[in-house]
């Protein structure tokens, strides 16, 4: 299969062309995995989520409207799946008090104060609430613009903008409290 | 420049979408205001650090897993009659020699009507069966009493009684959940098991008493629509596994228990 744009691939996949769907998986596996990884900070969970996203996409292909961009559609499934995963994880954290001690709960400030690992910016990201974390990931890691993010998240553009500003402000504050200065 | 304008223009500037006039007004504001300069530099630092984070490669095998799962999905979504289901099911067994024991069950399809409904994803009508997390061969357990009893526990909440037991078989563990009681409808049961040590291979649910459900690599949950018995088969991937967590949730309350999944003494 030569270089075919993703919309054409999506239309073909919708008509039952499995090779086209395989190509779409190839094109998007990295970004969807990274979306999930940055949302969960857990590689195993990210892998499970990414798989679920593509399986759901495959199942829902018949409802894909080719007038819309495929990437918006698949990212939306991705974000929703990350949120679903989070809801399920919280339920199981409740099941096991031992897991609570590993940092699944608590407010953002509390978690921020116990961040111990690796890159400060990544830890700071994980301490954000899920709405803020999502916009940062979509904007800075997946390089979407605000209009695209608004479409994916199904919120007005001004909400995206406001969340982005607040998220960055929170991260700047956290880096400041951790004594991180310009490098 | 007021606070609100400063935040907006500072972000737009770093996002590269500020107009020349806005950039100029920001420059003037920063020149006159040390606090704003400090704040802007902190924000710039966030941008720089975020933009330095590199995407990781997708894990090897992810694509293959997706494609295998979509093949399984296609089978499940295919128009179903019992013979077609049996063919798919038996085909799966032939590819999974360690599950051939379940063929006994397959040959007795009359016993497994409920299992067929869920495994084939066909007889559940308008219910929201979700196979998204399930990959690989799904084979119903041989029988509800198969294997050696490991542990049995009862949860009770708001008139709902759930009796669950785990049994050890040659291949793995069978979790059997029996829900009774007048308030069973709408309650939710969740099970979390040891990822990596136990692999879900079969789910057998009574379609008259289970509604929306989802199964993943380490968890299962479903909503009760009445009294009934449900069975999950887990294949052992290692000699020992952690106890399984079980939760019953109803009316905003929940009760939990743990069930042994191997014969080791540690809990």
Interface residues (C-beta under 8 A of the other chain):
Chain A: X18 X21 X22 X25 X26 X29 X30 X31 X33 X34 X37 X43 X44 X47 X48 X50 X51 X52 X54 X55 X56 X58 X59 X88 X91 X92 X94 X95 X96 X119 X120 X121 X122 X125 X136 X140 X141 X161 X164 X165 X168 X169 X171 X172 X173 X175 X176 X180 X181 X182
Chain B: X7 X8 X11 X39 X41 X42 X43 X45 X46 X47 X49 X50 X51 X52 X53 X55 X56 X57 X58 X59 X62 X63 X65 X66 X67 X69 X70 X73 X77 X131 X132 X133 X135 X190 X192 X195 X214 X216 X217 X219 X221 X245 X247 X254 X256
